[in-house]
Amino acid sequence: MSAIKNITNELTTGLPPWAKGVATLAILGGVGFGIYKLIKNLNKIDDKIADNKEEKTLKAQGQKNWYSASQYKEIADDFYSNAIDTYNIFDRGNEDALYKLAGQIKSDLDVIEIRKAFAEKRCTYTFNTMALSAWVNCMYDADEIKTANNILLSKKITFRF
């Protein structure tokens, strides 16, 4: 804490007292934001490591990718663009798009790849940081999610929305 105080004193030399307080708050805010971004990036790295471990395990069990990387991106893009009926944040999603997505998933390995592709797809409105499962749970009601999960269950896929 004394290091921050020393830096603040050096940067605010010659400023009126009220400006020193503002500068100190700005510096502390910047440090806090830097720590927030660091933790957020560490969580993303942890998620990628977990996905890689899960992916290796599934491949060792004999599962394979059913689609190419570009096809996974296309599936995620198609779901994303068709799932939104309107940009009204209070409107629910198009359930046919959810059922189509569930129907396209052929293995748990597909789920990992679609989640990765979906993470690259960003909306400039409300849902810009949500993972696939969180986004689905926000856009659809419980009955629609249950129907999609039943489609996955019928294919012996362990993933659930």
matplotlib code that plots the C-alpha trace (Angstrom):
import matplotlib.pyplot as plt

x = [0.0, 2.9, 4.1, 0.8, 1.0, 4.5, 3.5, 0.5, 2.6, 5.0, 2.3, 0.3, 3.1, 2.0, -1.7, -4.3, -5.6, -8.9, -7.0, -4.7, -7.8, -9.2, -5.9, -5.5, -9.0, -8.2, -5.0, -6.7, -9.5, -6.9, -5.1, -8.5, -9.5, -6.1, -6.6, -10.1, -8.9, -6.1, -8.5, -11.0, -8.2, -7.0, -10.6, -10.6, -7.3, -8.7, -11.8, -9.6, -7.4, -10.5, -12.0, -8.6, -8.5, -12.2, -11.5, -8.5, -10.5, -13.3, -10.9, -9.3, -12.7, -13.0, -15.2, -14.5, -15.3, -18.3, -17.7, -14.8, -13.9, -15.6, -18.8, -18.8, -18.5, -21.3, -23.5, -22.9, -23.5, -26.7, -28.0, -27.1, -28.7, -31.8, -32.3, -33.0, -36.4, -35.9, -33.4, -36.0, -34.2, -37.5, -38.4, -37.7, -35.7, -36.9, -37.2, -36.9, -33.3, -32.5, -34.0, -32.1, -28.9, -29.5, -30.3, -26.9, -24.9, -23.8, -21.3, -20.0, -16.9, -19.3, -20.5, -17.0, -16.4, -19.7, -19.1, -15.8, -17.3, -20.1, -17.7, -16.1, -19.6, -20.4, -23.5, -23.1, -26.2, -27.0, -25.5, -21.9, -20.1, -22.4, -21.3, -23.6, -25.3, -25.9, -27.2, -29.6, -30.9, -31.5, -33.3, -35.5, -38.0, -37.7, -39.9, -38.0, -34.7, -36.1, -37.1, -33.6, -32.0, -34.3, -33.0, -29.5, -30.4, -31.9, -28.4, -26.7, -24.9, -24.1, -24.1, -27.2, -28.2]
y = [0.0, 2.3, 1.8, 3.1, 6.0, 6.9, 6.7, 8.8, 11.4, 11.6, 11.9, 14.5, 16.8, 20.4, 19.7, 21.2, 18.9, 18.1, 17.1, 14.8, 13.0, 12.6, 11.3, 8.9, 7.5, 7.2, 5.3, 3.0, 2.4, 1.6, -0.9, -2.5, -2.8, -4.4, -7.0, -7.7, -8.3, -10.5, -12.7, -12.8, -13.9, -16.5, -17.9, -18.2, -20.0, -22.4, -23.1, -23.8, -26.2, -28.0, -28.2, -29.5, -32.2, -33.2, -33.2, -35.5, -37.8, -38.0, -38.7, -41.5, -43.0, -43.2, -40.2, -38.2, -34.8, -35.1, -31.8, -29.6, -26.4, -24.3, -26.4, -25.9, -22.2, -22.3, -24.3, -21.8, -18.8, -20.4, -21.1, -17.6, -15.8, -18.0, -18.2, -14.5, -13.6, -9.9, -7.8, -7.2, -8.4, -9.5, -11.7, -15.4, -17.3, -19.3, -22.8, -24.4, -23.1, -24.7, -28.1, -27.9, -27.3, -30.2, -32.4, -31.5, -32.5, -36.1, -36.5, -34.8, -33.8, -31.9, -30.0, -28.8, -27.7, -25.9, -24.1, -22.9, -21.7, -20.0, -18.2, -16.6, -15.3, -12.1, -10.0, -6.2, -6.1, -7.9, -11.3, -10.5, -12.4, -15.4, -19.0, -21.2, -22.8, -19.5, -18.0, -20.8, -20.7, -17.0, -17.2, -20.3, -21.4, -24.7, -26.7, -25.8, -26.6, -29.9, -30.8, -30.0, -32.0, -35.0, -34.8, -35.0, -37.8, -39.9, -39.8, -40.8, -37.4, -36.5, -32.7, -30.8, -27.2]
z = [0.0, 0.7, -2.9, -4.2, -1.9, -3.1, -6.7, -6.0, -4.3, -7.2, -9.8, -7.9, -6.8, -7.4, -7.7, -5.5, -2.7, -4.3, -7.5, -5.5, -4.2, -7.6, -9.0, -6.1, -6.8, -10.5, -9.8, -7.3, -9.8, -12.5, -10.2, -9.3, -12.9, -13.8, -11.0, -12.2, -15.8, -14.6, -12.6, -15.5, -17.8, -15.3, -15.2, -19.0, -19.0, -16.3, -18.5, -21.6, -19.6, -18.3, -21.8, -23.1, -20.4, -21.1, -24.8, -24.4, -22.1, -24.6, -27.5, -25.5, -25.0, -28.8, -29.5, -32.6, -34.0, -36.3, -38.0, -39.1, -37.2, -39.8, -39.5, -35.7, -36.2, -38.8, -36.3, -33.5, -35.9, -37.2, -33.7, -32.5, -35.4, -35.5, -31.7, -31.4, -32.7, -31.8, -30.0, -27.2, -24.1, -22.6, -25.6, -25.4, -27.9, -30.9, -29.6, -33.0, -33.2, -29.8, -30.9, -34.1, -32.2, -29.9, -32.9, -34.5, -31.5, -32.0, -29.1, -26.0, -28.0, -30.3, -27.3, -26.4, -30.0, -30.3, -26.9, -28.2, -31.4, -29.6, -27.3, -30.3, -31.4, -29.6, -29.6, -29.3, -27.1, -23.9, -24.1, -25.0, -22.3, -21.6, -22.2, -24.3, -21.4, -19.6, -22.7, -23.4, -19.8, -20.2, -23.5, -23.0, -20.5, -18.5, -20.7, -23.9, -22.2, -20.9, -24.5, -25.8, -23.0, -23.8, -27.4, -26.0, -23.6, -26.4, -28.1, -24.8, -24.6, -21.0, -21.5, -20.4, -20.8]

ax = plt.figure().add_subplot(projection="3d")
ax.plot(x, y, z, "-o")
ax.set_aspect("equal")
plt.show()
